[in-house]
Each structure stands twice: as structure tokens, then as C-alpha cells.
Amino acid sequence: MRSNIQTVLGLIPKEKLGFCHSHEHLFIAPGKSEKVNPALRIDDLGRTVEELKMYKNLGGQSIVDAQPVGCGRMAEYLAESSEKAHVHIIASTGFHKMIFYDEDHWIKNINEDKLADIFIHELEKGMFTDGDYKAPEKAISSKAGIIKTASDSEGITDEYKKLFLAAARASRCTGFCILSHTEMGKHALEQIELFVKEGVNPDSIIICHLDRDLSDMGYHRAVAETGVFMEYDTIGRFKYHSDLEEAKFIVEMVESGFENKILLGLDTTRERLLSYGGSIGLGYIKQKFIPLLLELGITQEMIEKFTIINPSEALAKRSETV
């Protein structure tokens, strides 16, 4: 059974989630991520609140922030911006790709049990605020509501295995779902196989970035047939493909019977947030992409599934845990 979703300001009934982007980045502190890509610095409270208010004025009600512990997540800002903009924010615990951590980072050097304990603490007691440069100790009362995982183009190597196992344990013990980064959609089936083997229900798994590569419809169908949620978050990212290609692909997935598994997002960076001088803004799905889907024959009922009903099911906490 599923009923509540955990936001940074507390639990809400899943019926209160409303229109939701299922993968964004609202804050990323200066540090390793910025060194990898300067667009991965989003650290101005006022600008992010401005962006969220624009989103709210267009009918947006909820957002998943996909920045995990120890990797530039600004937990206090997430709570403050949610309160100021009146937008539900679901924060992430878990981990990102190893490129975003220094070689001596704690997340690379502690064992599976301690990793799982940290993830569970953030879901049940409160998020840490000091984990970017040392093992986390200071926590606030705001809690994470989802577990981020990630692998790179090589998949679940030995370096990643303990992290995936820790995330699976945290999901199994707490009932919260997993939001899993894939590199260009690769190794999704491998991730799903590991999670399911470790006792995570497929409908507690969201696979990200599958739509960066739209060349293999059969692969997308195979992933969807496992029962996981498919997050299409490469909207407005024209270095990969056009919005029209994305929209037509979603139409095909709907025609294949997977409308109950599709989620939408923008996977925003500084370069894509209007309040930071970026290109499209959080209103883009509402203003540009949904009208395109409607033109191609997707119904308003289907749109509500992608943006309201499916996210509310994916993000809601399972009551039966191990």
C-alpha cells in the first residue's frame, strides 16, 4: 500500500502532489560538480525561489530535486525555497556518478553498512548538511524522500556495487523509491536486475535519462516491461535530439501500452534556468512540450498521468518494508 510522499517540509498525501517534474536540480553548491561543469553550480536562494514561483504561477505544484548527499546538495535551501515558493520539493539522499567526488571522498571509502545507515538516516531522521568534504555529522529536521543512484558508461563496476547495494537496502527498509541515473540510458536492465534481486519492487524504481538515446524502441519497451517507471527528462536538450523526436517517441510508448509508467522532467542546470540567465526555465514542459504532445494526439488524460498520477504513485512511500 502507498499513501504519503515525503517532502522537505513533511509528509503529504499522494493526492496532494499535483503537477510534478520528476527530475530537476534546484541547488548545487560550489565544489567538485562545478569543476566538472560550470553549469552545475546553482547556489542563489533568491534566484531559485524566483524560478519556483514562475513554475508555481504556471500550475506547477511539486518537483523532485535529484542532487544527493555529499555532492553539493543544499538541504537548508531546499526547505527554505519550498516554504517561500509554496512548491512541494522531494529531496534526494543516495549518490551520484563517481566523477563528482574527489578520490578521498568518504562515499568512496566507507562500507556498505555505513552507507545504508546514512541513507536511512536522511529518510527517517533528517538530511545532513556537511557531507561534501567530510563524513556527514550535522543534520536538519527536513528529510529526503527519494534515493538517488547512478552508474556511468561502464555500468555497475566494483566501485559502484556497494553503493547500489546500500541504496537497495535503504529502499527495502524504508519503503522509499529509487531514482537511478543511467548514462545515455545504458545498463538500465542491469540496474533493475540488481535492485529486484535485493528485494526492491520494480514499481519502486525510476530509471532516468533513457530518452537521451531514442534509437532503440525495443530497448525502451524491454525496460518498461520490467514494471519500473520510465523518466523522460531530455526535453529541451537539443544537443541530443529535437522535442518533436522526443514527443513522437513518447507517442509510440503510449501506443505500446506504457502510459502508466511515463514521468517527465527537464534535468535542469544553471544554463537552463531562466532566473539564472538560462535558456528555457521550469515552465518549459507546461508552455512548450505539453502543447506539442497534444498536437500529436496525446490526450489531456494522458498528460495528467505523466505529470500527476504516475509521479504520485512512483514517489509514494510503500508501507510494507523489510
Secondary structure, 3 states (H helix, E strand, C coil): CECEEEECCEEEEHHHCCCEEEEECCCECCCHHHHHCCCCCECCHHHHHHHHHHHHHCCCCEEEECCCCCCCCCHHHHHHHHHHHCCEEECEEECCCHHHCCCCCHHHHCCHHHHHHHHHHHHHCCCECCCCCCCCCCECCCCCCEEEEECECCECCHHHHHHHHHHHHHHHHHCCCEEEECECCECHHHHHHHHHHCCCCHHHEEEECHHHCCCCHHHHHHHHHCCCEEEECCCCCCCCCCHHHHHHHHHHHHHCCCHHHEEECCCCCHHHCHHHCCCCCCCHHHHHHHHHHHHCCCCHHHHHHHHHHHHHHHHCCECCCC
